Amino acid sequence: MKRLLSILLLAVVMAWAAPAPAGNPPVPEKFISVDEAKALLERREPITFIDVREKAQYDDLHIKGAINIPLGVLPARLAEISRTEFIVLY
């Protein structure tokens, strides 16, 4: 009985001491229209457009100055994205 109680106590302590899962930090997201994006450009707001399509689609047609980071590799390349500018993914 004493051994069972010790194991249970150890399990509780280990579960309590385990790090919390990091998960994704909350990120404010907002869907904007083409007109709203155009207005940001006209006001010369600091803005970065990221085209999340594959390179072939990006090469066919993209917004001038947009960065191509395909959606499948976006999590691995987050360090390349500005943390101070407004980011538009399309």
Secondary structure, DSSP 8 states (H G I E B T S, - for coil): -HHHHHHHHHHHHHHHHS---------------HHHHHHHHHTT--EEEEE-S-HHHHHHS--TT-EE--GGGGGGGGGGS-SSSEEEE-
